[in-house]
Amino acid sequence: MKILVISDMNDFHWEHGTGRADVLVSCGDVSDQVILEAAESYGCETILAVKGNHDSNTSFQQPITDMHLQVEEMHGLRFGGLSGSWKYKPRGHFLYEQWEVEEYLSNFPSVDIFLSHNSPRGIHDQEDEVHYGFDGLKTYILRKKTQDLNPRSSTCKRRVEIRGHEDNRGLWV
């Protein structure tokens, strides 16, 4: 499966070429218009997205699937997601306290590919009071990794975490 990943784009229209991908994943801070144009440019029939800390509090346009605290299965893989970033200012959409994320993910099921806007704590944290990871996301990843360890072998089911919240990163295929 080929996945087109976009995030943190200030563009008003898709201006990043064409190609082929099976699934488009948007990790937040991208307008619905750009998401839909990117999906069309890459022939993506499936569009999965989470909201970022700069997104509006409106529902995604169809056919974009909102993955916030949801699980979707496709191509034999389970996708799950979490919108937003930590609450670094008093007002805004999709801003969460650390304890809220811990609570949201405490019973969230295992997935193969986890989508988020914010990073797990300790991954690309910056000292700018905005780009600060979620403790709860790190705990979730470590807990699921431990649960997947097979005590009779040295194998572990691979899991992927895809996230945004890094300005000017934009596009991955």
C-alpha positions as CSV (number, residue, x, y, z in Angstrom):
1,M,0.0,0.0,0.0
2,K,1.3,3.4,-0.9
3,I,0.4,6.3,1.5
4,L,0.6,10.0,0.7
5,V,1.1,11.9,4.0
6,I,0.5,15.7,4.2
7,S,0.5,18.1,7.2
8,D,1.0,21.7,8.2
9,M,0.5,23.3,4.9
10,N,-0.6,26.9,4.5
11,D,-1.4,26.5,0.8
12,F,-4.9,27.4,-0.5
13,H,-4.6,24.9,-3.4
14,W,-2.7,21.7,-4.1
15,E,0.5,22.7,-6.0
16,H,2.7,19.7,-5.4
17,G,2.3,17.6,-8.5
18,T,0.6,14.4,-9.2
19,G,1.3,10.7,-8.6
20,R,-0.3,7.5,-7.4
21,A,-1.2,6.5,-3.8
22,D,-3.8,4.2,-2.3
23,V,-4.5,6.3,0.8
24,L,-4.0,10.0,1.7
25,V,-3.3,10.7,5.3
26,S,-3.6,14.3,6.6
27,C,-2.0,14.9,10.0
28,G,-3.6,18.3,10.6
29,D,-3.3,22.0,9.8
30,V,-4.3,21.4,6.2
31,S,-7.5,22.8,4.7
32,D,-10.1,20.4,3.4
33,Q,-9.7,22.0,0.0
34,V,-6.0,21.1,-0.2
35,I,-6.7,17.6,1.2
36,L,-9.3,16.9,-1.5
37,E,-7.2,18.3,-4.3
38,A,-4.2,16.3,-3.2
39,A,-6.3,13.1,-3.1
40,E,-7.5,13.8,-6.6
41,S,-4.0,14.5,-7.9
42,Y,-2.7,11.2,-6.4
43,G,-5.8,9.1,-7.2
44,C,-6.5,8.3,-3.6
45,E,-9.8,6.7,-3.0
46,T,-9.4,6.7,0.8
47,I,-8.7,9.8,2.8
48,L,-8.0,9.7,6.5
49,A,-7.4,12.8,8.6
50,V,-6.9,14.3,12.1
51,K,-7.2,17.9,13.0
52,G,-4.3,20.1,14.1
53,N,-4.1,23.0,16.5
54,H,-4.8,25.6,13.8
55,D,-7.8,23.7,12.2
56,S,-11.4,24.9,12.5
57,N,-13.9,23.1,14.7
58,T,-16.0,22.0,11.7
59,S,-16.5,18.5,10.4
60,F,-14.3,17.4,7.5
61,Q,-15.9,17.5,4.1
62,Q,-16.9,14.2,2.6
63,P,-15.2,11.8,1.6
64,I,-12.6,12.7,4.3
65,T,-12.8,10.3,7.3
66,D,-12.2,11.9,10.7
67,M,-9.9,9.5,12.6
68,H,-9.9,11.3,16.0
69,L,-10.3,8.5,18.5
70,Q,-11.6,6.2,15.8
71,V,-10.4,3.0,14.2
72,E,-10.7,2.0,10.5
73,E,-9.5,-1.2,8.9
74,M,-8.4,-1.3,5.3
75,H,-6.0,-3.3,3.2
76,G,-5.5,-5.6,6.2
77,L,-4.3,-2.8,8.4
78,R,-5.9,-1.0,11.4
79,F,-5.6,2.8,11.4
80,G,-6.4,4.9,14.5
81,G,-6.0,8.6,15.3
82,L,-5.8,11.5,17.7
83,S,-6.3,15.2,16.7
84,G,-4.7,18.3,18.2
85,S,-1.8,19.4,20.3
86,W,-1.2,20.0,24.0
87,K,-3.0,23.0,25.5
88,Y,-0.4,25.7,25.2
89,K,-2.8,28.6,25.1
90,P,-6.2,29.2,26.9
91,R,-8.4,29.1,23.8
92,G,-8.5,27.2,20.6
93,H,-9.7,24.0,19.0
94,F,-8.2,20.6,19.5
95,L,-6.0,21.6,22.4
96,Y,-5.7,19.0,25.2
97,E,-4.2,18.8,28.6
98,Q,-1.7,16.0,29.1
99,W,-4.2,14.2,31.5
100,E,-6.9,14.3,28.8
101,V,-4.8,12.5,26.3
102,E,-3.8,9.9,28.9
103,E,-7.5,9.3,29.5
104,Y,-8.5,9.2,25.8
105,L,-5.8,6.6,25.0
106,S,-6.0,4.6,28.2
107,N,-8.3,2.0,26.5
108,F,-7.8,2.8,22.9
109,P,-7.3,-0.4,20.9
110,S,-4.1,-1.5,19.2
111,V,-3.7,-0.3,15.7
112,D,-1.1,-0.8,13.0
113,I,-0.8,2.8,11.9
114,F,-1.6,5.6,14.4
115,L,-2.2,9.1,13.0
116,S,-1.7,12.2,15.2
117,H,-1.0,15.9,14.8
118,N,1.2,16.1,17.9
119,S,4.2,13.9,18.6
120,P,4.7,11.5,21.5
121,R,6.5,13.2,24.5
122,G,10.3,13.4,23.9
123,I,10.1,13.1,20.1
124,H,11.0,16.5,18.5
125,D,10.0,18.5,21.6
126,Q,11.0,22.1,21.3
127,E,11.5,24.7,24.0
128,D,9.0,27.0,22.4
129,E,6.0,26.0,24.6
130,V,4.0,24.9,21.5
131,H,5.8,21.9,20.0
132,Y,5.7,19.7,23.1
133,G,4.7,16.0,22.9
134,F,1.9,14.1,24.6
135,D,2.9,11.9,27.5
136,G,-0.3,9.9,26.9
137,L,0.7,9.1,23.3
138,K,4.1,7.9,24.4
139,T,2.5,5.8,27.1
140,Y,0.1,4.3,24.6
141,I,2.8,3.4,22.1
142,L,5.0,1.8,24.8
143,R,2.1,-0.1,26.3
144,K,1.0,-1.5,22.9
145,K,4.6,-2.4,22.0
146,T,4.9,-4.3,25.3
147,Q,1.5,-6.1,24.7
148,D,2.7,-7.2,21.2
149,L,5.9,-8.8,22.4
150,N,5.8,-12.6,21.8
151,P,7.4,-14.2,24.9
152,R,8.3,-17.3,22.8
153,S,10.2,-15.4,20.1
154,S,12.1,-12.2,19.6
155,T,9.6,-10.8,17.2
156,C,7.3,-7.9,17.7
157,K,4.5,-6.7,15.4
158,R,5.6,-3.6,13.7
159,R,3.6,-0.4,14.4
160,V,3.8,3.0,12.7
161,E,3.1,6.4,14.1
162,I,2.6,9.2,11.5
163,R,2.3,12.8,12.8
164,G,2.4,16.4,11.8
165,H,2.9,19.6,13.9
166,E,6.3,20.3,12.3
167,D,5.8,23.4,10.1
168,N,7.3,23.3,6.6
169,R,7.5,19.5,6.5
170,G,4.6,19.2,4.1
171,L,4.6,16.1,1.9
172,W,5.7,12.5,2.2
173,V,5.0,9.7,-0.2
